[in-house]
Amino acid sequence: MTRILIVDDEPGIRQSISTLLQLEDYDTASAGDGEAALQLVLQWAPDVVISDLQMPKMDGLQLLAAIRALPALNHVRFIILAGLPDSDQGTDQNLPLTDACIAKPFTRWQLLTALRSIGA
């Protein structure tokens, strides 16, 4: 079963994504900021991280950089959720280390399509 870590400072968003993914037979965990997420990545070893871009303590890009800096975590796929212009074209040029970028607000279909496009 694919493990997905959901990282967002909004509890309602975390819960909504978690419920959706559990209905699709994904194993999920969640964190409210990048620092807590990094600890979970190290302990729980998810296959995919879905992270909000703007969060307190450690934002999505800082979390992404921390994960990419550790060779043992090279397998972890990373999806950014952000209110970025032109992000509906896939991975934004300003986010080259991500595997996908989804513009907020997004639909169930967009999230599942992004996961399938990265092999999850």
Secondary structure as GFF3:
##gff-version 3
##sequence-region A 1 120
A	DSSP	beta_strand	3	7	.	.	.	ID=ss1
A	DSSP	alpha_helix	11	23	.	.	.	ID=ss2
A	DSSP	beta_strand	27	31	.	.	.	ID=ss3
A	DSSP	alpha_helix	34	44	.	.	.	ID=ss4
A	DSSP	beta_strand	48	52	.	.	.	ID=ss5
A	DSSP	alpha_helix	60	68	.	.	.	ID=ss6
A	DSSP	three_ten_helix	71	73	.	.	.	ID=ss7
A	DSSP	beta_strand	77	82	.	.	.	ID=ss8
A	DSSP	three_ten_helix	87	89	.	.	.	ID=ss9
A	DSSP	beta_strand	100	103	.	.	.	ID=ss10
A	DSSP	alpha_helix	108	117	.	.	.	ID=ss11
###
